[in-house]
């Protein structure tokens, strides 16, 4: 703490300079309905409501709608009034209180037309510009895009210059969109994946993309709209609806049935909305892995990735209500999920004495009931902001899983994936299978279980601004509770093969586990922000200092009771049959003393930190700015562990600390023609090994993997640095983004593996190791060209290098294993739009080059190639044809069954009726039946190639009906 006080005092002394004797007011003037800048308005400035104050116009930027007026410093209350013939007057009240805060961002003055008359409808034809840039905000005019009748918002977003829409994730100019908003309001907040299938495109006026400020941002210091602290970006896409659609009802229903395997889909959605509220309800039932949720945006959105197949039934409610300064919103979602996930794996485990080859096959079925409820209340006063956020998350799951594994001394040659396991686990397979010759162990595992969790959180945050200094104080309080349970029966069978000295022998293990964990937590945070923001007519130097203190309390209670029965047999042929968990008799089981325990861990942590931020602006009207941020944080934590296990009943306590600095530098130039961003970040983190390592206990509940704690671990230290350069041309709409990063970890905690070839048992112990580092680089370029920018070209080039170091050995002496992985990638895409039709081609190449100096290592040179084409044709009579064809080629992998070439073809035929409200659509997915999902990883301990089951091909007929009811206009 003394360090922080000393540093703070030094910086305060440096900033003790003569304060400005002038003030600068920065503001904009906009028409309220159409949101266009108003020119040639007259302005008057008053002191204490009556005394007119002379001012000097420093600059007027019509493109960014920014006015800058200079006037003499005098503390007190001021009123800025705007007038123009044909508009109602607008005014903004503000206060000048401190000489160190005389740069005044007043926001926007909104003016209304003073008179409106109902005129007969007229057809107006105008030229619409697709995209304009206003400061840091990109604005797209929806009327400038040619869409087919009945098009939804996703069709509009797909045409936006610089935008990418893939799997519900939106990216604009290389930046991911974290949230999609409607009229500036959240819906189902917190889910970055947004689907855009239900909001009709004709309801959209324009779309804005910008860096979303925090809810209390209006209380925090800015300089001409620029953040002093250079806070992290939170990019959002804000869909602004036409005024005619600001009140009414919106809804849709959809049904679908497909073959083979009785594929089905049913969805219903309804929403009522007005200027102050939105209320939405939805239901979604299907077995085609559609996990979208309806929201008060009028869209189906969100969803989550799920391996395998999925049968899901879900429904929910989403609401928002705002009145004056208060706003409340939230959502409730109830889901019933039945995923079925199958994995087939091919592994190579590296050892200097000879690699171990492994095949695995698992199948898991779950039945989940999941309730999520999250709500938020916000109140924005003139000088204070408050929010309250309660939430609850409950999940209950019944699951079954079965897995087969085998380890070999030589790589088995298979005709198809996991052929060796099918052979070895067949009746009499141990005696007759050709794969038994090089077999070390064959392991089967069958488990039935029930698990659940409940998570409850309550958070309260407040920001208070002091008018006299424009400093602010932030206070946050959070409380949380979590309970997890997992109860299961497990049946384990192991047989040793011909390559093992224990050939013919084996064992069975039957287990019953009962695990309960409870967590209680509380957090308190208080910080004070001191602002230095005087008006400077020339180059401007601005700063803020934020000292802060955080306190965290957590208590973790765990109880694990494990019963078991262990049986050994000498004749593998007699004991090789799996016993299902349902056949286990609990009364025959006894307590496994080595894996039954109770623990109570209490943590108290206090974290003093201080943040320094500096902003340099060449002049008050300059588009350029430079940010520098430094954060210094010290975590001091006291831990107390009460642990009871068999012969061990101990009480441990310790006090630990770690220092974490971060540095961020950013340069921005929001020029009229070109916008430039340059940013670099550095962070240093020091992690503390878990206190459980000090126990020196052993966990052997899994007979094939024994885990040993290590009391002698040192703290890992990680250095991370990254840099980003981006250039956007506002008129040509092209952009280039360069990114590079580097990370290094000293004293990394590796799970050192000691392998017993005779038994197939791995003993794991955490050990410190040095030498792990990685780097990543990418270059992205987007360019529209042709008449009306009909063509869009994109290229992305990537390179990564990972130096992975780990321990693996078959002897008591640990041996380092080092592997270098170089991955190079290139992606190309070209799209073309003519009228309401669109066409596209794309391709990508990824090359993995894996090298190691260790003896016996088989170097890898593998290629993943994809190529594809897509087309959307909007034909007369409201017919639409959509199709895409993709090639996936893999070569160079050690398991030849993973070297494949697959063609994936999807197609859709749709007919729209009733002015786009009724749609019949026939979808064909994976027409050629060649979808394959394969994942590949390489590190210092081995390489893994995994196949995961995916949605099988099907054909489905959909019927979709959409409605939009608006209130009738009152007769004048």
C-alpha positions, 0 to 999 in steps of 0.5 A: 500500500505504501508503494501506491501512496508514494506513486499517487503523491508523485503524479498529483505533484506532476499534475499541479499546474496552472489551471485554465481560465477558459471553458470549452463547451462541446455539443451537437444539434440533431432533429429528434425524429429523423436523427439528422444534424440541424444546420444554421441554428442560433445559440445563446449562452446564459449564466444563472438563467438570465445573464447572457454570456459572450462566447467564441466559436472555435470550430463547427464540424458539420460531418460529425455534428460537433460544435465547440464554443469557448467562454470565460471561466466563471463557476456557476450554472449555465444554460445553452439554448438552440433556436431555429425557425420551424423548430421548437427551442432546445436547451441544455443546463450544465454547471461549471465548478472546478478549474481542473474540469473546464472541458465540457461535453454537453452531449446532443441538443434534440430539436423537434419540428414545431408544426406537422400537417397530415399530407396526402401520400407522395412517392419520393425517390432519393439516393441513399448512401449505404454507409456513413461514419459519424465519429466512432459510429458507423451508420448503415441506411437500410433503404439503400439495400435491395432485399427480397420481399419477406426478408428478415434482418439477417438478410440485411446484415449480410449485405452491410459493407464490412460485415460478416454473418456466420453461425449467428455471430456478427463481425464488422470491420474485423471486430466481433459484435458482442450484443445486438440491440434494438432502439438502444436497448438490451435483450437477453443480454450477455449472449454474444451470438445473435440470430437474426431470423425474425425481425422483418427488414422493412421495419428497420430504419438504420443500423448503427455499429459503435463501441458501447459505453458503460451504463454509468458512462454519462457520469465519467469524464471525456474529452470531446467524446474521447475516453480518458482511460482508453477502456476496453471496447464493447462493440454492439450493433444497434437496430433502429426501427422506423417510427411507424413500428415503435408500437404494436405486436410482432410474432411468428409461428413455424412448423417443420417435419423432415425425413429420415428419422422423424426430424421435427421443428416447432417454434412460436414467438410473440412480442408487444412493444411500445416506446416504454416497454417490450414483452416477448414470449417464445417456445422452441421444440426440435431435434435438429440442434436448433437452440435459438431463443426468442427475445424482445428484439423480435428475433430468434437469437442466441443458442449454444454449440452442442456436439453430437445430436440434440433433442431440445424443448425450450420456452421463455419470457423476456421483458423491458420497461422504462420510465423516466430515469428508471429501467427494469428488464430481464428474462426467464428461460426453461430448457429440456435438453437430450444430447447424444454425443459420440467420440472416436479418438486416435491418440499417440502418447510420447515417451522416449522409450517408445510411443504408446498408441491409444484408441477410444470410443465413448457414447454419452446421453444426458437428460437435462432440465435447465432454468435460467432467470436474470433481471436488472433494475437501473436508475440514472439520476443526474449525479448518480447511477444505481443498478441491482442484478439478481439471477438464478441458474438451476440445472438437473441432469440424469446421464449415462455413459459408456466408453471403450479404450485400448492401448497398443505398443504399435500403431494399429492399422485399421480400415475404419475408425476404432475398428480395433475396439469393435474387434477387441470388445466383440464376444471372444475378441480378446482371444480371436482379434488380430489387434490383440497381438500388440495390445497392452490394455483393454479398458471398459467403463460404464457409468450412470449418474445424476447431477445438479447445480444451483447458482444464485447471485445478487449484485448491486453497483452505484456510481456517484458524481460530485458536481463540484469537481466532476470526480466520481466514486464507484461502489459495488457489492456482490453476494453469491451461493452455489451448490453442486452434487454428483451421484453415480454408479460406475463399472470398470473392467480392465484386461491386459493384452499380449504386449503386457507382462500381465497378459491374461490378467485383469480386474473389475472395479465397482464404485458408488460416489456421492459428491456435494460441494457448496460455495459461499461468496461475497465481494465489496469494491470501492474506487474513487476517480480523480479527473484532470480535464481543464480546457487547453486551447492548444495541445491538450493533456488530460488524466485521471487517477483511480485508487481502488480497494476490493475485498473478496470472501469465499468459503468452499465446503466439499464432501465426497463419499466413495464406496467400491468393490475391487475384484482381480481375475487371472483369466482374462477370457472369464472376466472380460465381460462388462457389468452394467452399473444397474447390476451393482449391489450397494450392500457389497461395496465398502468405503474407499478410505483413500478417496473419501474426504471432507474439506472446508476452505476459507479465503479472505482476499484484499486487493489494493490497486491504482489505475493511471490514465493519460490522454493527449489531444493535439488540439480541441478540434483534432481527430487524433488522440493518444491514450496511455493506461497503467494499472498496478494491482496487489492481491493479498490472500489468507487461506485456511483449509480444514481437511479430513481424509482417512488417517489425515486430519489436518489444518493448513493456513497461509498468506500469499500475495501476487503483483499484477501490472498491465499497460495499454497504449492506444492511438486513434485518428478519426479522420474524415476520409481514413480512420486509423487505430493502433493499440498495444497491450502488456500484462504480467500475471503471477498465479498461486498453486492451489493450497490442496497441493500442500496436502501431499495426498493421492487420488486413485479413484480412477484405476488408470490415472493416479493423481499425486499432489506436490507441496513444492510448487512455485508460482507460475509467471506469465508475460503477454503482449499484443499489438493491433493496427487497423485502417478504415477508409470511410469513402472506399469502405475498405479496411486492413487489420494487422494483429500480433501477440506473444505469450510466455510462461515461466514456472508453468505447472505441467502435469508430469506423467509417469507411465507404467507400460506393464499395467497401463497406469499413469501417475500424474504429479504437478511440476514446474517447467520452463520453456513454454511460449507462443506467438500468433499473427494475422492480416485481414483485408476487406475491399468492396469494388464494382458498381454500387460495391456489388463485389466484396473481397476478403482475405485473412492470413494467419500464422501461429507458432507454439513451443510446448514443453512437458514431462513424460517418462516411463522411469522415475527420472522425468524427461522433458518433451518439447514439440514445436507446432507451426500453423499457417492459414489463408482464407479467401472469399469473394461475393457478388450481389446483383439486384436481389440475387447473391453469389459467393465463392470461398476457400481456405488452406491450413498447414500444420507442421509439427516437429520435435527433436525427441527420439522416435517422434514422427513429424507431422505435415498435415493440410486442411483444405476447404472450398465452397460456393453459394448462391441465393436466387430470388425469382419471379412470383416470390420464389427463392432458391438457396444452395451451398456446396463445400469441399473439406479435404484433410491429408497428412494425419498419422491415422489414415482414417482421418485423411478424408475428402468430404463434399457437403451440399445443402439446398433450400427452395422457398415460396413466399405469399401474403406480402412476405408473411407466409413462407413455405420452405423445403430444406435439404441438409447434407444431401450427399451424406458426407458431413464429418466433424474431426478435431486435432490437437498436438502438444508436448505429451502427444497428439490427439485426433478426434471424430465427433458425431454430427447431425445426420442428413435430412430433408424438412418442409417448413411453414412459417407465418409472420404477423405485425400489428400496428395501432391505427392512427387517430383521425385528426 
